[in-house]
Amino acid sequence: MNEIVQQIVQRVGIPEDKARMAAQLVIDHLKGKLPGSISGQLDSYLTGQPGSEASERLGSSITGMMGGKKSA
């Protein structure tokens, strides 16, 4: 999650505490809309815990959507 927060800080130019609140709001919203298995993969990715191949693909996709170096 720290990477997401830093991206928000850099791109939007808001303080880190506000960026963290914004990121958490979006993450909570997504987790409420996603099926449980994908929500769990999102949790694993955000906490940096090793996960399944599907979780790693999810992480690559998220990073790619944010303009990062990884791609799906």
C-alpha positions in Angstrom: 0.0 0.0 0.0 2.9 2.3 0.6 3.7 2.3 -3.1 0.1 3.4 -3.9 0.2 6.1 -1.2 3.5 7.5 -2.7 2.1 7.5 -6.2 -0.9 9.6 -4.9 1.4 12.0 -3.1 3.5 12.5 -6.2 0.8 12.7 -8.8 -1.8 14.6 -6.8 0.4 16.6 -4.6 -1.4 16.0 -1.3 0.1 15.2 2.1 0.9 11.6 2.8 -1.7 11.3 5.6 -4.4 12.4 3.2 -3.1 10.2 0.4 -3.2 7.2 2.8 -6.8 8.0 3.7 -7.7 8.3 0.0 -6.0 5.0 -0.9 -7.7 3.2 2.0 -11.1 4.5 0.9 -10.6 3.2 -2.6 -9.2 -0.1 -1.4 -12.2 -0.6 1.0 -14.6 0.2 -1.8 -13.0 -2.2 -4.2 -12.9 -5.0 -1.6 -16.6 -4.5 -1.0 -17.3 -4.9 -4.7 -15.0 -7.8 -5.6 -15.6 -11.5 -5.0 -14.1 -12.8 -1.8 -11.3 -14.7 -3.5 -10.1 -11.6 -5.4 -10.5 -9.4 -2.4 -8.2 -11.8 -0.5 -5.6 -11.6 -3.3 -5.8 -7.8 -3.1 -5.1 -8.0 0.6 -2.1 -10.3 0.0 -0.7 -8.0 -2.6 -1.2 -4.8 -0.5 0.4 -6.3 2.6 3.4 -7.6 0.6 2.7 -11.2 1.6 3.7 -13.9 -0.9 0.7 -15.2 -2.6 -0.5 -17.4 -5.4 0.3 -17.0 -9.0 -3.1 -15.3 -9.4 -2.2 -12.8 -6.7 1.1 -12.0 -8.4 -0.8 -11.4 -11.7 -3.2 -9.1 -9.8 -0.2 -7.2 -8.5 1.3 -6.9 -11.9 -1.9 -5.7 -13.4 -2.4 -3.1 -10.6 1.1 -1.8 -11.0 0.7 -1.6 -14.8 -2.5 0.4 -14.4 -0.7 2.8 -12.2 2.0 3.3 -14.8 4.5 1.2 -13.0 7.2 -1.0 -14.5 5.5 -4.4 -14.2 3.0 -5.5 -16.9 0.4 -8.2 -17.0 
